[in-house]
């Protein structure tokens, strides 16, 4: 009887285990499978949009950086300069404390039995105080940025000085010219040499007056643009001044040298081309600027050669070494020759330095805008104000009368 109950209990237990196993299998088949590493996707599959491409900009237009943040990033942003302290290494003398010697970070312990054992970090000792210098401060632009503090003209005193040294001579030329053209309040039409003298002085006054107006424009914060390629301030008012004044200077020299009408017109034409090509080259940011600079120099060379040739011709006329074609021009007065030679030397020397300043300023940017303003101001004052004084001071009949040979 007991054996029968035992067999029935064993059979019931086996049926329960089979049912649990079958239920677990069916639950594992119907339940969704759990994923522990979902796949991450980007682009069109995630956002439902087709992939697109944005072309990178070929040129970034740079703006002028402010004075407080002169460091310019290649992308166009401006950041201030950063200052860092350079640590200064100091070394103290070894100090003896109760048989413990400290030197170079190692301590030697003297033991009673005469042996020395080296120990590290067992006890803390202190050296004598040593005077330490303050760490040196180094300020500069962060890595990857360019210092553009020299691209903007922060000091305008050179422009105001140029305005004063050009405007005051212009007033003097105008006042003296008015005395030459008038006689007792009436226009003097009898003395031809006084009319010619007044014409030279009024032209000299116009030259200085135009230049002073350009400097007044620049000194008051106008007449310039910021170049897109490097953020440098470019004063185009200078080129407007040169386009108006340099042809008048050539006319003055040609009149003193008694140059022909065709030679005078030719030099005035290529002089205007020289100024315009230099203006275009200063505005071009790529290497093509040197092509326009070379074109300007090619126009500058005939001007120099013509001025020197006129000097040789005037010297021949002054010494009476005349050939058949020049005999009818008469003999130069010595005062007229000296006046022309001085004015010609001033023009040649000053005009020779203008391209040099252009190379370092507008060309390569190696010269700061402040140094550029000083150099151009000094050249303009000498080339215009001093040039005008040489031409019009103490003019007399000998400078205009022509003695024809019999």
Beta strands, then each sheet from edge to edge (+ up, - down):
strand 1: 71-73
strand 2: 78-79
strand 3: 82-86
strand 4: 95-97
strand 5: 100-103
strand 6: 106-110
strand 7: 116-119
strand 8: 136-140
strand 9: 145-147
strand 10: 182-183
strand 11: 186-187
strand 12: 225-226
strand 13: 233-234
sheet 1: 2+ 1- 9+
sheet 2: 3+ 8-
sheet 3: 4+ 5- 6+ 7-
sheet 4: 10+ 11-
sheet 5: 12+ 13-
end
